Amino acid sequence: MPRFKWWIPMEQATMASCAQALSSSSLSRSPGALLGSSRLTLCTRGVFSPVCVSMRKGFRGRSFCVIRASVTGGKEAETARLATNDGSAQSASPVSAKDESRVAGSQNGVAVATETTVSITVVGASGDLAKKKIFPALFALYYEGCLPKHFTVFGFARSKMNDESLREMISGTLTCRIDQRENCGDKQEEFLKRCFYHSGQYSSEESFGELSKKLHEHEGDRVANRLFYLSIPPDVFVDVARCSSLAASSANGWTRVIVEKPFGRDSESSAELTRGLKTYLNEDQIYRIDHYLGKELVENLSVLRFSNLVFEPLWSRQYIRNVQFIFSEDFGTEGRGGYFDNYGIIRDIMQNHLLQILALFAMEPPVSLDAEDIRNEKVKVLRSMRVLDTDNVVVGQYKGHTRGGVRYPAYIEDKTVPNNSITPTFAAAALFIDNARWDGVPFLMKAGKALHTKRAEIRVQFRHVPGSLYKRSFGADIDQATNELVIRVQPDEAIYLKINNKVPGLGMRLDRSNLNLHYADRYNREIPDAYERLLLDAIEGERRLFIRSDELDAAWALFTPLLKELEKRKVAPELYPYGSRGPVGAHYLAAKYNVRWGDNSSETSDSV
């Protein structure tokens, strides 16, 4: 009677279901079982009795369910499937007694697998995003020792390249941290040696089957975890999900897929994409990435609010007059307008980046920092928001402008953009959350290209001091006396609070000053790129900064009616000069709610 051991890496929820199913078995427990015993008929068509189960922690907190059993009857043992209470199934690979060298030893007679490997496949490896962001982020993680001991990076695309040409392509994009330059060249060489390339078609299971064989050559007998990053157009997302799932999934570890935006163009197309992905993947395998959620200051938003007593009591309609989410770029499409013209600034920036930050800002305190608890609160915020209409939105498009003797072209002068395009390159909107905390507080969003500056920030303007004793010291402009919290996401990251204080001297003259946390001055290290954080989270199975399907549905439900109305009425955008502060209509929209855009202030105190 042969004896076999199975080890099954699984998500926490699946592990709990496994434990519950085995512990609640009506059969008596064996003396060696840690959680419970049962008789399981697996795909080996044999009976396993008794079954011993234990849990252990793997790389960076990764959990494993380890099963030990004796086989009586049936065919030769091979990969098995374990069904759990939630209906999911996990692969289990047998380890015979003669293969004990694969494991470090045993605990209470239960085998413990120790070595794992991660295979990271960048699908669309020849594209700009892969070259400029994904490969550099992977190298940064390797340089800082954040990747596991055994890992492999594969590039997959339709372009005809080989391993050497991939390495040559990405070598010029790899940089070491400013504060850690020792052995930089050696580290780059070591990393590049782990990078390989496979050419294939995105819709071909055969291509992904060949890729899987190459991955297995590098994985060997270790627990093989596989991560696929889809840096490709959205129209082939489902094809790649199908092929990778059917032909290149891990047989004994986890398989996860990172999906880049855009997640559709509206509610209908987004739902169709979600259905297509879920045909081949479970929700917990899908990691929808919004790189703005990986920004250092966005990560710090909940820390600022929930770990500082001074802020949380003020975080409501009683003390906050308005909140502004501002995104501006000081350049236009510059020859890359083909993609942008199909989506526009509302879909490209507002519906995802800014709305996700708004949800994090406005959510109720979660039960814990667990991913599901946080995402549950974000969904509640999104479902409490009023659907946008055209009365609360202004759209614009930049026109050509000459400044300093330099001619800056209009959006429609981009050769990749149709001459009659009315796609907005600027949008401003007023949103409202109809719940007890935020009732009546305007949340203003503004996003645009070809503006006067490059920035992304959150500005919280507090209410005026009632019965202020010093109102005469500020003159007629009472807004000058308003406290304002500014969280600058990029560039030159900072958090500062505008306060009123007395100017030194014998007279009573008041001034506005900043209590300032300037990251470059406070922390003598480079801030990691958002893609580094998100890639590491995906490898570790941390889903807190990724978007769940119901979040996506709620976000599109807010913007889809507006987008359809703008397209149906063919609303012409208001023109604004390249390099200006945007269309005048945005100022009227803010004034409608007695608000001034904070980034239009000419105060020198805004510079920190």
N, C-alpha and C positions, 0 to 999 in steps of 0.2 A: 504493500500500500504506500504509494508515494506521498510525500509531505511537501506542501507548497506554502509560500507566504505571498500575500498580496499587499502592496502599499498604494494608497489612493490619495493623491493630493486633491483637496476639494475646498470650495468656498465655505466660509463659516456657517452659513445657513444650511448648506447641504450636509456638512459635517454634523450639525445638530440633529438633522432629520435622520441621518444614519444612526447616530447614537440612540435616538428615541426609538427607532424601529427595532434595533437589536435589544435594547434594554427592556422593551415591552413584550418581548417574545413569550409565548405561552410555554415554551420548552424550558426545562431547567437549565440554569447556568452551569457552565463547566468551571472547575476550580481555578483554572488559569485565566479566565476571562476578566478583563478590567471593566468593561462596560456591559457586556451581556453576551449571550450565545444564542445561536439559532441554527437551523438547517437551511442552507441557501442552495437552490439549484441555479447555477450560472450557465453561461453559454457553452461551458465545457460539457454540458449534459451529464454531469456527475453530481453526487451528493457530497457536501462538505460538512463534516461533523467531528468535533465541535468547531465552531468559529470563534476565534478570540479577537477582540478589537481593542486597539489603544489609540490615543491621540498623542501627537508630538508637535513641537515647533520646529520649523525649518528655517530657511534663509529669511532674515529680516521679519520674523514673526509669522512666516507662512505655516499653515497648519496641515498636518497629514493624518489620515485615518489608516491605520495599519491592521491588516487582517491576516490571521494565520489559520490554516485548515488542513485537514487530511482528505485526500481524494479517494473515493471508492467508486470504481466503475466509470463509465463514460469514456470519451476520447481523450487524447493527450491534452494536458492542460495548456491553455493559451490565454490570450487577453480575455478578461471576463468583464461583465457589466454588473454593477451593483445598483439596484433600484432603491430609491429612498421614498419616504412618506410624501415628499412634495412632487413626486412623479418624475424627477430628473434622474439621470443615470450618469455614472462616472466610470471611466475605464480603469481596470485593475490589471496589472501585469504580474504574472507568476514568477517567483524566484525559487527554483528548486534547491534542495539541500546542497548540491554540488556547486551552487553558485553563491555560497555564503560570502564569498569575497566581495560581493557587491555592497554588502551592508557592513556597518561597523560592529554590530553585535546584536544583543537582544536585551529586552527589558521584561522580566517576568515571563521569559519564554516567547516573547513576541519580537519579530524582526523589526529593526529600525533602519529605514533607508536614510542615507546621509547626503550623497552627492546628487546635486541637481545641476541643470544647465538651462540657460535661456537663449533661445534663438529668436533674434529680432529681424524681421523681414520688412524692409521699406518698399512698399509697392508704389511704383512711380518714382524710382530712385534717380531718374535722369532729370526730374523737374526742378524748378527753382526752389520750392519749399524744402525739398529733401536736401539739396546742396547747401542752402543758406541757413537752415534751421535744424533739421532733424539729425543729420550726421554730426554737425558741430555739437549739438546737445548730447548726443551719445558719447562723443569723445570727452566732453567735459565731465560727464558722470564717471567714465572710466578713469580719467585723470585724478578725480577726487576719491576714487576707491568706492564708489557707490554701486557699481555693477557687481554681480556675483563672480566668483572665481572662474567659473566656466561659462562663457557666453560666446555667441557668434552673431555677426551682423551680415545679413544678406541684402543686396539690392536686387529688385525685380522690376523689370520694365520691358517694353517692346523694343527699345533701342538695342542694336547689335553692339554689345560691348563684352569685354571679359574682365576677369578679376583685376588685372593690372590697370586697365583703362578706368575702372571705377575708382581705384585707389588714387590714381593720378587726378581724377576729376575732383575728388573731395579733399585731397591733401592740402590744397590752397585755402580751404575754408576753416581748417582746424587751428584753434588758438588756445593757449594756456591762460590760466587765470593771471591777472596782473600781479597778485601777491604770491603766486606759486609758479615761478618760471623754471625751477630747477628740473633738470632732466626732461625738459619739454620735448626736445627732438627725439629722445629715446622712447618716450611715452607715445608719441605720434607713430613711430615705426611699429611699436608693439600693437597699437590699436589697428593700424592699417593691415597688419598681418591677419587680423581676425575678420576682415571685411572681404566679402566675396560677392559674385554677381551671377545672376541667372537670367537669361533672356527668354521671354515667353509672352503669350497672349493672355490678356486679362480674363477672357471668357473661356479659356481652355483648361479643363480638368487635367488633361495630359501634361500641360506645362507645369501646373502646380504639383502634379504627382512626381515629375522629375525634380522639381525644387525640393519636395519632401525627402526624396532619396538623398539629395546632397546634404540637407539638414541632418538627416540621420547619421550620415558618415561622420559628422562633427560631434554629434550628441553621444554616440556610442551607447553604452549600457546605462547611462545616467537617467534620472527622471528628466524627461524632456518637456520643458515649458516653452510655448511658442507665442510670440506677439507679432501681429501683423499691423503695420501702420499704413493706412490707405491714403497716400498722398497723390490722389488721382481725381479726375472729374467725377462729379456725383452720378453721372449716367452709367458708370460702370461699378458703382459701389456694390450692388446686389450680385453682379456677375462674379466679382472677386470674393465676396462673402460665400457664395455658393461653392466656387472652386476650392477656396482655401479650407472650407469646412469639410467638404466631401473627400478631398484628395490630399490635404496637407495638415490636418489636425494632429495634435499630439496624441499618441496612443496611451501614454501613461502619466501625463501631466496636464496642466491647464492650457487652453487656447483662448487668446483674447484678441480683439480687433479694435483698433483705434480708428475712428471715422472723423475726418475733417469736415468743417462746414464748407459749403452751405448744406443744411439739412432740409432741402426742398425750397420752393419759392412761395408756398402758402400752406394753409392747413391741409388741403387735399393732397398735394404732392409730398408733403412731409409724412403724412399718414401712410401713403403708398410706399415710401421709402422704408419706413419703420416696419411695415408688414413684410416687405421683401427681405429685410435683414433678419427678421425674427423667424422667417421660414427656415433659415439655416443656422441661426445662432440664438442662444438664450439671451435674455436681457442682461444678465450679469456678465456676459461675454463681450457686450458692446460698450465701448468707451467713446462717447461723443465728446470731442475735445473742443473747448473754447479757450484759446491760449490766454485770453485776458484774465481768466480765473486763476491762472498760475502766476500772475504778476505779484511781486512782493508786497506792494501796498494794498492790493485787493485781499491777499492772504491776511494782512495785518488788520483789516477792517473789523473783523469779529473780535480780534484780540483787544483792539482799542476800545471797543464798546463794552464787551462783557468782562474784561479784567480790570477796568478802571471805574471805580465807584462814581467818579465825577461825571461820567458821560451817560450811563444807562438811565438814570432818572430823568435826564433831559431829552431822551430819544423819543419824543412824541409830539403830538399836535399842540400840547400845552406850551412848549418852549421853542419849537422849530417853526419858522415862518415859511420856508421853502427849501427844497433840496435841488441842486443842479448837477447834472451829469454831462460833462463837456468833453468832446473828442474833436480835435482839429489837426489837420495836416497842412503843412505849408507848401505842398507840391500837388500837382494834378495827376491825371492818369498816365501821362507821358509815354504814349505808345502802347499802354496795356489796357486800353479802354474796352476791348472786345468782351472780356469777362464782366467787367464792371457794368457795362451798358445793359446786360441781361438781368442785373440784380438791383443796382442803384444803392444809394447810401442807406436807405431805411433797412433793406434786407441785409446789407453787408455789415453794418455797424450797430444800428439801433436795436433791431429785433433780437440780436444775440449778445454782443459785448455789453452794451449799456444796460439792457434789460436784466441780464444776469447779475450785474453789479448792483442794480437797484433792488433786486430780490434779496441779495445778501444783506444790503444795508437795512432794508425795512422789515425783515422777518422777525418773528417773535423769538425769544430765547429758546433754542432747541433743548430737548431733554438731555442730550449728550453731544459729544463731538463725533459720534458715529455718522457715517455717510448718509444713511437712510434718515436719521433724525433731522439732519441739516436740510436734506433735499425735501423732506416732507414740509418743513416750514417755508421753504422757498416756493413750493407749489401753492401753499395756502395764500401767500402774498399775491402771486400771479392770478389766482382765481378770484381774488378780491378786487382786482383792478377794473376800472371802467374800460369798455371797448373804445378805442380811439376813433374819432371822426374828423372830418376835414376842417371843422371850425377850430380845432385845437392843434392844427398842424400847419407849418409853413415849409414850402419846398423851394429850393433855389438851384441855379446852375451857374458855374463861373464862366465869365466871358474874358476875351483877350484884354490885356492891359500892358501899357508901357511904363516902366518905372526905372529911373536911373539910366535911361538910355537902353534898357534891355526890354525886348518884346517877349511877353509871356502869352502863349496861345490860349484860345478859348477851348472849352471841352469838345465842342463839335469840330474843332480843327484837328483833333487827334484822328489820324488816318484809320484807326481801327473802330471809329465811332461813326454811325450814320449822320449825315449832314442835318437831318431834321429831328434828331433825337431830343426827347423831352425828359430823359432820365435825370432824376435829381442827383446832384453832387453835394447838396446841402439839405438838411432837414432840421427843423426845430419842432418840438412837441411838448404839450402840457398833459401830464398823466395824473390820475387820481386813484388813491387806494381807499375803497369804501369799507373801512373797518374802524374799530374803536380807537386804535392808536393813531391813525393817520387821516381821519376824516377831515376833508377840507384843505389839506396841505398840498399845494401844487408841487409835483415832481417834474422839473423841466429837463428835457433832453435836447442836446444840440450836437450835431455831427456834420462835418464838412471837409471837403478837399479844397486846396488852393486858397487857404485862409492866411491870416497875417502871422500865425505862429503854429508851432507843433506842440501839442500838449494833450494830456488826458487827465482829468481830475474830477473830484467830487467836491462840491462846495455846499456847506450847510450854513444857511443864514438863520440866525436865531431872532426871536421876537424882540421888539423894543422894550426897554426897561420901563415898566409902568410908573408914572409919576416921577420920572427921572429928575433928580435935583440939579443935574448939570446940563439940561437940555439947551440952555442959553449959550453954553460954551461951544456948542457945535453949530450954532447958526440955524438957518432955515432948513438945512439938509439933515433931517433926523436919521437918515440911513447911514450917515457917517458914524453914528454912535452904535450901530448894530454889531454885535459879536458875530464872527464868522469862522467856522472850522474848515480848513482846506486840506484835502488829502490829494497830493499830486502823485498820480500813478506813474507818469512818465512825461518828459525826461527829468533828470535831476530830482529824484524821488525825495519827497518831504511831507511832513505833517506840521501844519502850523495853525495857531489859534490867534485871531485878531482880537485884541483887547484895548480898552481905553485906559490911559494913564495920564498923570500930570507931568507936564514938561518942567524940568528943574528950573527954579527961579522964584522970585518973590511974588510974581503974579499968579493968577489961576488960569492957565492955558492948558487945554487938554489935547492929547495927541493919540493916534492909533499906533500900536506896536504889535509885533508878532512874538508869541511864544513859539519857538521854532525847534522842530526835530528835523534837521537836515541830514539825510542818511550819509552823504559823502563826508561830512564833518564828524559825525558821531561814530560811524563804523568804518574802520580802515580795511575794507575788503570789497571786492566787486560783488554786485548783486547777481545771483544766478539768473539765467534766461528762463522765461516762463516754460519753454519746452522741456528744459531739464527737469523741472519739478514735476510736470505732468507725465513725462515718460517714466520717471522713477515711480510715481504713484501707480501707473498702469502695471509696471513690473511687480510691484508689491501688492497689487489688488486693492489699493486705496481708491475709492470711487467718489470721495467727497467733492472733488473739483470737476467731476464730469457730469454731463447732463442726462437725466433720466428721461424716458420717453414721455411720461405725463407732464414733465416740465416743458418739454418741447411743444406738446399739444397746447398747453396753456399759453405759452408765449406766442404761438402762431394765431391763436384765437383772438388775441388782442389786436394784432396788426393786419390780419387778412382782410377784414371788411374795409379798412382804410386803403390798403393797396389796391383792392378791386375797384373802389370808388375813384381813386386817382386815375387808374387806367381806363375805366369806363368813361369818365368825363374828359379824359385827355387833358388834365390840368397842366397848364404851361408853367414851368418853374420861373420864379423871379430871378433875373440876372444880377450877378454881383461881380465886381472886378476881381481878377486874379490877385491875391495878396491882400484883400480887404478883410473886414470883420464879418462878412456875410451879408445877406439881404436885409434890407430895412425892416421887412415884415417880421423878422425874428424879434426885434426890439418891441414892436407893437404887441406881439403875442405875450411877451413877458410883462409888459405894462398892463395888459388886460387883467392880470392877477396881481398888480401892484408889486412887481418884481423887477429888479435890474440884473442883467447878466453879470456875474462876478468877474468874468475874465475880460470885460470891457473897461474895467477900472483903470484909470491912469495913475493910480497911486504907486509911488516907488516902493512902498512897503510890501507890495506883492512880490517883489523879488527877494529871495532868501538866499 
